[in-house]
Amino acid sequence: MFEKLEQLILEWADAKGIMLGSDPLAQFGKTDEEVTELYEAVMTDNKDEIKDAIGDIIVTLIVQANMQGFTINECVQHAYNIISKRTGKMANGVFVKDDN
């Protein structure tokens, strides 16, 4: 299911000229902009804006992954393979990995 959605997002990005008219650095700037929007939405506890920002971030990351020659699934799987073996502890509400 998610692979089909990823494909639809990439088709949208291609139709909008993003794939040919942008580059990884510009796409990073778009991701950064969306992360700032998520921060602002979290600070005001605006659930609709939080949902929108999370979705927008994922869209920009799907495009970035594609620009780098990956699928988003490959990237998430790679991250999971690393974090699944990670040790650490909670501190101030966040997980802090051990220095291994």
C-alpha positions in Angstrom: 0.0 0.0 0.0 2.7 2.5 1.0 4.7 1.7 -2.2 1.7 2.7 -4.3 1.4 6.0 -2.4 5.1 6.6 -2.8 4.7 6.1 -6.6 1.8 8.4 -6.8 3.8 11.1 -4.9 6.7 10.7 -7.3 4.4 10.9 -10.3 2.9 14.1 -8.8 6.4 15.5 -8.2 7.4 14.7 -11.8 4.2 16.3 -13.2 4.9 19.5 -11.1 8.4 19.7 -12.5 10.1 19.0 -9.2 12.1 16.1 -10.3 13.7 18.0 -13.2 13.5 21.5 -11.8 14.9 20.9 -8.4 18.0 19.3 -6.8 18.8 17.6 -3.5 19.9 20.8 -1.8 16.7 22.7 -2.8 14.6 19.7 -1.7 16.4 19.8 1.7 15.4 23.4 2.0 11.8 22.4 1.4 12.0 19.7 4.1 13.5 22.2 6.5 10.6 24.6 5.8 8.1 21.8 6.5 9.9 20.8 9.8 9.6 24.4 10.9 5.9 24.3 10.2 5.6 21.1 12.3 7.4 22.8 15.1 5.0 25.7 15.0 2.0 23.4 14.9 3.2 21.3 17.8 3.9 24.5 19.8 0.3 25.6 19.3 -1.1 22.0 19.5 -2.9 22.5 16.2 -3.7 18.9 15.3 -4.8 19.7 11.7 -1.6 21.5 11.0 0.5 18.8 12.7 -1.1 16.2 10.4 -0.5 18.4 7.4 3.1 19.1 8.3 4.0 15.5 9.0 2.5 14.5 5.6 4.4 17.3 3.9 7.7 16.3 5.5 7.2 12.7 4.3 6.4 13.9 0.8 9.6 15.9 0.7 11.6 13.0 2.0 10.2 10.6 -0.6 11.3 13.1 -3.3 14.7 13.5 -1.6 15.1 9.7 -1.4 14.3 9.4 -5.1 16.7 12.1 -6.0 19.4 10.1 -4.2 18.5 6.9 -5.9 16.6 5.3 -3.0 13.1 4.4 -2.1 11.7 5.7 1.2 11.2 2.1 2.3 14.9 1.4 1.8 15.8 4.5 3.9 13.4 3.6 6.7 14.6 -0.1 6.6 18.2 1.1 6.8 17.4 3.3 9.8 15.5 0.5 11.6 18.3 -2.0 11.1 20.5 0.4 13.0 18.1 1.6 15.7 16.8 -1.9 16.4 20.2 -2.8 17.9 20.7 0.5 19.7 20.9 0.7 23.4 20.3 3.8 25.6 17.9 5.4 28.0 15.2 8.0 28.3 16.4 11.4 29.4 14.2 14.6 29.5 11.6 12.9 27.4 13.8 11.7 24.6 15.7 8.5 23.9 19.5 9.1 24.3 21.6 6.4 22.6 24.6 4.9 24.4 28.1 5.8 23.2 29.0 2.6 21.5 
